[in-house]
Amino acid sequence: MYEHIEVQLRQVLHEHKLREGEAIELDESLLASQLLAFCEDMLSRFVRTEFKYRPTQEFEVR
């Protein structure tokens, strides 16, 4: 399942490059992997705190 999400993230980043005409400085695959790791960590933290710490809490700051 995570592989499919990472593929979708790569696709979104690639489409951004095509649509906006400007590439993101990082490699799309690397950035997609880092975004997925961040999301996984936030979900794990949500479970570890027994669903008290919401994954979207302070999202704008991160």
N, C-alpha and C positions, 0 to 999 in steps of 0.2 A: 504494500500500500504506500509506504513512504517513497519508494522509487517512482511511483506514478505522480506523487505530489511534486517531487523534485523535477521530474520531466516537465510538468506543467509550469513550474516556476521558471525553468529555463526558457520555455516557450514564451512566457509573458515578457521576460527580459529581452528576448530576441525580437519580439514584436514591437517592444518599446523602441529598440534601436532602429527598426525599419520605419516606424511611424514618425518618430521625432527627428530622425536623421542624425542622431548623436549617440555614440556608444557610451556605455558605462565604463569607467576606467578599469574595473576588475573583470576578470574572465567570467563569462556568464555561468559556466558550470560551477566554478568556485563560489560565486555569489549565491547561486541557488542552493548549494550544499550548506553554506553558512546560514542562510535564511531558514532552511529546514531544521538545522540543528538548534537554532534559536527557538523555533516553534515547539520542537520536541522538549526542550528544556523548560519552557513555560508550562507546557501541559504536565510534565513530570512534577514540577513544583506545585502545581494545582492539586495533584493527587497526594503528594507528600504532606501537604498542609491540611489534608482531609477536607479539601474543597473550600478552604477559607480564603486563600490567596487567589484571586481571580487572574487568569492569564492576561486580561486586558487592563488590569490595574497598572497605572503609570506607563501605559503603552506609548504615549506620545513622548515621554521623556527618553525612553530607550531608543 
